[in-house]
Amino acid sequence: MTSGMIDTDVIQEPPRTTPVADRVDVVVAGGGPAGIAAALAAAREGARTVLVERYGYLGGMITGAHVVAILGVGDGYKPLAQGFTADLRRRLEPLGGISTWRDAADAGEGGDASSRRHSGEYRVDAELFKWQVAQMLLEEGVTLRLHTLACDPIMEGKRVRGVITESKSGRQALLADVTIDASADADLAVRAGVGFDNASHEVTLGISIEGVDRARVDAYRQAHPEAYEAVVAEAKRLNGGDMPDGKRLLRGIDVANAEDLTRAEVQLRHEAFSALEYLRAHLPGYERARVTETLPQLGVRQGRRIHGEYTVTDEDLRASRRFDDGIARLGVYFPDWGPIYKIKGLAYDVPYRCMVPQGVDGLLVAGRCVASDYVACNTLRLIVPCFATGQAAGAAAAVAVEVGCEPRQVRIPTLRQALSKQGVYLG
């Protein structure tokens, strides 16, 4: 070993031998909504499946950022999506883990409680979700590897043969006939050489505050309206234009860049705490206010989108386009911000080809990083479309293993039959 400054721009790592920890039919990288549905679907089709997740819990945005609203079930008038979306509700309902929208005041982000109620949307209890989805996967024989990061694809020419992982157990290899990238940002696909687009949306850090005496705040507002407005205006200025209650949106963050993600975490916490300290000092009713929780994951909306065999467009959704290779029929339309069903009564197909990357075999992609244009991605990133692409990827991977073909060669009638058997609504 030598000491001193390294004066080169790269480090030459010595060759090393990486132990093979497992050989399976399907490996799924990422335990968010798409990854959960993918692993479950693959196992239900008889594939020996392992799911790799970097955190110690499953759920992605649902559990890490408390995006507990299962959005995109219907078309604004009635439910459409079935499959894992319905399985999850049936699983959690007897445990008291499901709630629904009742009135306009309860509509939340994206509005329109009536459309949500009629479309069959629901919220989940995040902690029950963590427990039950793990149990669902284990019951189907899926091997879980939590606290494990899927770092790199194992490449044989232009074919993915599995993934390299890093964890407390060290660097290991998982060999698989088919790999599913459900990392949300196409991390494995990009490292395998798949082309992509990368465009950011706002990110959010969920923050919970307690100890605010709302009666005293309202009394001060009524007695001193000008002073109240001045205090609130300054608090908002300190927090980027919003009160420090977890609804702050931060723009210009590349979620595929660790430096940007670090900046977002530090900035959002600093500004929220600074604003809250100001309110504690200047607004009666806030003296005992405190932050009780900042969530472990940023709320992310968009990042990388792969170049697939077909790119879903906004026009495809708005025109209710049908595809011969449709893997789910959905009706949600959410082109940017609310309402969730901006156009009601749609019924479009999500094509299998948007999950098949150009130029690389042995790989499927599921979740918000499927091939789509920027506007269409705002819809496809919702929870239910992620369930749909995940379930289709898992079923397709299992079919490919069973018949011995590449994922891009899977016969669509066979895939649709498998999905239909799993309860997916295909129209």
N, C-alpha and C positions, 0 to 999 in steps of 0.2 A: 504494500500500500504506500502511495506517495502522498505528500501534503503540499499545500500551496494552492494558488489560484488556478482555475481551469480557464484557459484563454481561447477556447473554441466555442462555436455556436451549437454544437451537438455533442452528445455523449455516446460513445460506442459501448453498448452493453455487451458483456461477454455472452457467448452462447450458453444456453441452459436447458436442462431437461425438465419438462413440466409433467407431473404425474397425471394420468387419466383417472379422474375420480369416478366417472360413470360412463356407460355407453347406453343410450336410450334411442327410442324412435323419434321423439320430438322434444326439443328444448325450447322453452319460452323464456325470453329475457324481458323482465318487467312484470310486476304484480299489481298493476293498476287495473281499471275496469276492463280494458282490452285483453290484458294478459291473463286475468282470472278466467274470463270467458273462453279464451283460447285454450288454456290448459284443461279446463273442464270438458270442453267439446272434444279435444283430441283424446282424452282418456275415455270418454264415453264411446268413442269409435274404436276403442280397443288398442290405442297406441300407448306404449310405455312412455310416460311423460314426466319431465322435471321442470319446475317453475323456479326461476332465479329472481330474487328481489333484494335490492340493496338495503332497504330498511328492515326493521324487525317486525313489520306488520304488512298486511296486504291492503290494497284499496286505492293507492295513488292519490289523486285529487279528492276522492271521497273522504278518506280518513286523514290524509296528511294536510289538506287544505280546507276540510269540512265543506266540500261541495256535495252536500248530502241530498240535494234535490236530484232525483232521477229524471232528467229532462229529455223529452223527445219521444215519449211513448206513443203519442197519437198524432192526429192531424188537425187538432183544434176543435174537433167535433166528437171524435170517438177514438178509442184505442186502436192501434195497429200492431205495434211490436209485440212479439211473444218471445219464445225461446228463453234465454237466460234472464231477460228482463222480467218475465212472468215467474220463472223459477225462483228468483231472488225474493220477489214479493211473497210468494207462497211460503217460503222458508222463514222469513222474518216476521210475518204477520202474527202467527200464533204466539210469538215471544214478545209482542208489543213493540216491535221494532219498525213499524210503518206508521206514518201519518200522511194526511192528504190536505189539499187546499180547500178552504171553506168559503171565503168571501174575498172581496177586493183588498181589504186591509191585510189579508194573509197571503196575497199573491207574491210578494217579494220581488226580487230582481226579475225583470222581464215581464212582470205584470200579467193580468187577466186570469184571476182565479177560476172563472167559469171555464175557460178553455183548458186550463190545466186539469180541473176536476173531471170534465167530460172526456179528456184524452187519457185519463187513467194514470196521470203522473203521481208520484209519491216521493216522500222523503224517507230516508233510512236513519236509524240510530247508528252513528259511526262506530261506537264500541261494540254493539251487537254485530254489526257488519264485519268487523275485524275477526271476531270469534267464528261466526257462522260460515263465512266464505272459506276460511281455512279448513273447517270441518267438512264442508261440501267437497273440497278438493281431495282431502285425505280419504274420504269415503269412496271416491272414484279411483283411488290408487295413485294419485299424483304425488310425486316426491317434491317436497318443499325445501328450498335452500334460501333461507332468509339471511340477512346480514351478509349478503354476497353480491358483489358487483360483477355483472357481465361486461368484461372490458373490451374484448376483441373477438372478431370472428376467426375461426380456424379455417383457413383457405386452402383449397386444392385447385389451383388454376382459378377459374371463375366460379367455383362452386363452394358454398359454405358447408363445412363438415361438423360444425358445432361451435362452442364458445370457450374462450379463456376466461376464467373467473379469478377474482382476488377476494380474500376474506381473512378472518382470523386463522383459518386453516392454511393460509398461504396461497400461492398461485397454483391453480388446478385447471384441468381441461375436462370439458363435458362434450363427448362425441355424440352426434345425433344425425339421423338421416335427413331430418328437416329442422330448420331453426326458424323460430318466429320472433321477430323484433317487435316487441310491444313496449319499448323503452320510452315512448311518447315523442322522442325527438330523432328517431331513426339512427341512433348511435351506432348500432352494429351494421346497418345497411350502408351508412356513409363510409365506415371503415372498410367495408367490403368492396368499395368502389362504385356504389350506386350514386347516380346524380341526384341532385336535390335543389329545391328552392328554400330560402330561409327568410321569413319576414316576421317581424315581431308584432305583438299586440300588447295591451297593457298587462302588467302583473300586479298581484295584490298580496299583501301579507295579512292574514287573519289575526285580529287583535281583540281580546275581550277585556272590557273595563267594568269594574263594579265599584260600589260605594258612592255613586252620585245621588244626591238628594234632589230628585226632580221637582219636588214641591217648592223647595227653596230657590232652585234655578228659575222656575216659572214665576215665582213671586218677585224675584229681582228683575226679570225681564219686563214684567208689567209695571213695576214701580220706576225703573230706570231704563227705558227702552234704548235710548241712545248709547248709554254706557254699556249695556248688554251687547248691542250690535258691534261696538268697537272691540270689546273683549273677544267675541266670537270671531270677528274678522282677523284679529291678530293671531289667534290660535290656528285658524285655518291657514294663514300665511306661513306659519311655522311648520305646518304639516302638508304643504304642497297643495293647498286649496280645499282641504276637507277636515272635518273634525276627526280627532284620533279614536275612531271607533271601528277600525278594521275595514272601512270601505274605500280607503285611499287607493287610487290607481296610479301606477308608475309606468311611464312610457320609455321607449328607447332601450329596452333591455333585451340583449340577445341571449335567449335561454339556453343556447348551445355554447356559451362562453362562460367559463368559471369566474373570470374577473368581473363580468357584468352581473352575474348572479350574486357574487360577494358584495358588490356595490349596492345592489337592491336590498339585500338582507340588512346591511349596516345602515343604509340611508333610511329605510322605512321604519326601523326601530328607533333610530335616533330622532327622527322628526316627530314620531308619535309621542315618545316620552317627553320631548321638549315642549310640545304643544300641551300635553297633559300637565306638566309642571307649571306652565303659565296659567292654565285654567285653575289649578289648585290655589295659586296665589292671588288671582284676580276675579274669580267668579264664585259668589256665594253658592254653596251646594256642592262644589267640587273639592272641598277641603280634604275629604277622605277618599277621593277617587284614586284607584290604583289599577294598574294593568295586572290581570290575573293570569293571562296566557297570551303568548304569541305562538302561532301554529308552527309545526316543524317543517312545513313545506310551503313555498310560495305558490299562490294560485296562478297558474300559467294557462294561457289561452292558445297561443300559437307559437310555433317554432319551425323546425325543418319539415318539409313535405317532400317525399321521394318523387323521382321520375319513374312512374309505373307504366305498365302496358296500356293503361287508359287513365286520363286525367279527368276527374269529375269536375264539371263546371257549374257555376251558379245557374246558368240557363237550364242545365239538366234537372236541377231541383225544381226551379220555378215552373218548368214545363211538364212536370211529372213524367219524365222520360222513363221508358221501360227498356231493359237490357236482357238479352238472351242469357247472359251470365249473372243475372241478379242473384244476390245472396241474402237480401232482406228487402222488404218493401216498407218504406217509412213515409211519414208525412210532415215531420217537423221542418220549419223553415226559420232560421235565426241568423240573418245575414250580418248582424253586428250586435246591437244592443236592443233588446226587447221590442215588442212582446215576443215570447217564445214562438208563437204561431203567427208570424207576421203575415203570411198568406195561409189561410185555412183551406182545408179540403184537398191538400196535395197527396199524391200517392206515387212516389218515384222508387226506382230500384237502385240499390248500391251495387255497382258491377264488381265482380271478382277481380277483374284485371287491374283495378286501382290499388290492389294489395300485392300485386306481382311486380317486383322491381325489374327494371330494364337491365339486361346484360349480366345478371347474377342468378345462379341456380341454387337450389337447396334452401331458399330463403323466402319467407313471406313477411309482410309488414301489416300491423294492425294498430288501430287507434288514430289519434289526430294526425299522425304523420303519413297517412295514405296519400296517394297521388290525387291532388285536387287543386283548384285555383284558390286564391286567398279568400274570396268571399264564400265559396262553398265550404271551405274549411271551418268557418265560424259555425256552421251547422254540424258538420261531421265530427267536430271536437266535443260535442255534447255527450253526456254519459251513455245514452241509449245507442246512438250510432257507434260509439266505441265498443259497447257490448256486441253489437251486430258484426262489426268487422273482426272482432276477436273470435267470436264463435265460429264465423266462417273460416278464418285462418286455421283454427284448431281442427275443424272437421276436414278441411282440405289437406292439411298436413298428414292427418291420419290416413286419408284415402290414398295419398301419394305413397306413403310407406307401404300400405297394404298391396297396392298394385305394382309397386316398384317403378314409379315414374317421377319426373320432376314436378314440382308444384304447378308450374305453368302448363303442364300437359294433363292435369287432372280433367277428366271428362265432366263437363258441367252438369249433365243429367244425374251422374252419380253423386256429385257434391250436393246438388239440390235435394236429392232423395235423402241423403244423410242429414241435412239441415231440417228438412221436413220432419224426419223421424225425431229430431230433438225439439220439435215444437216451434220452429222458426216460421213466421208468417212470410210467405213468398208471393202472395197475391193470387 
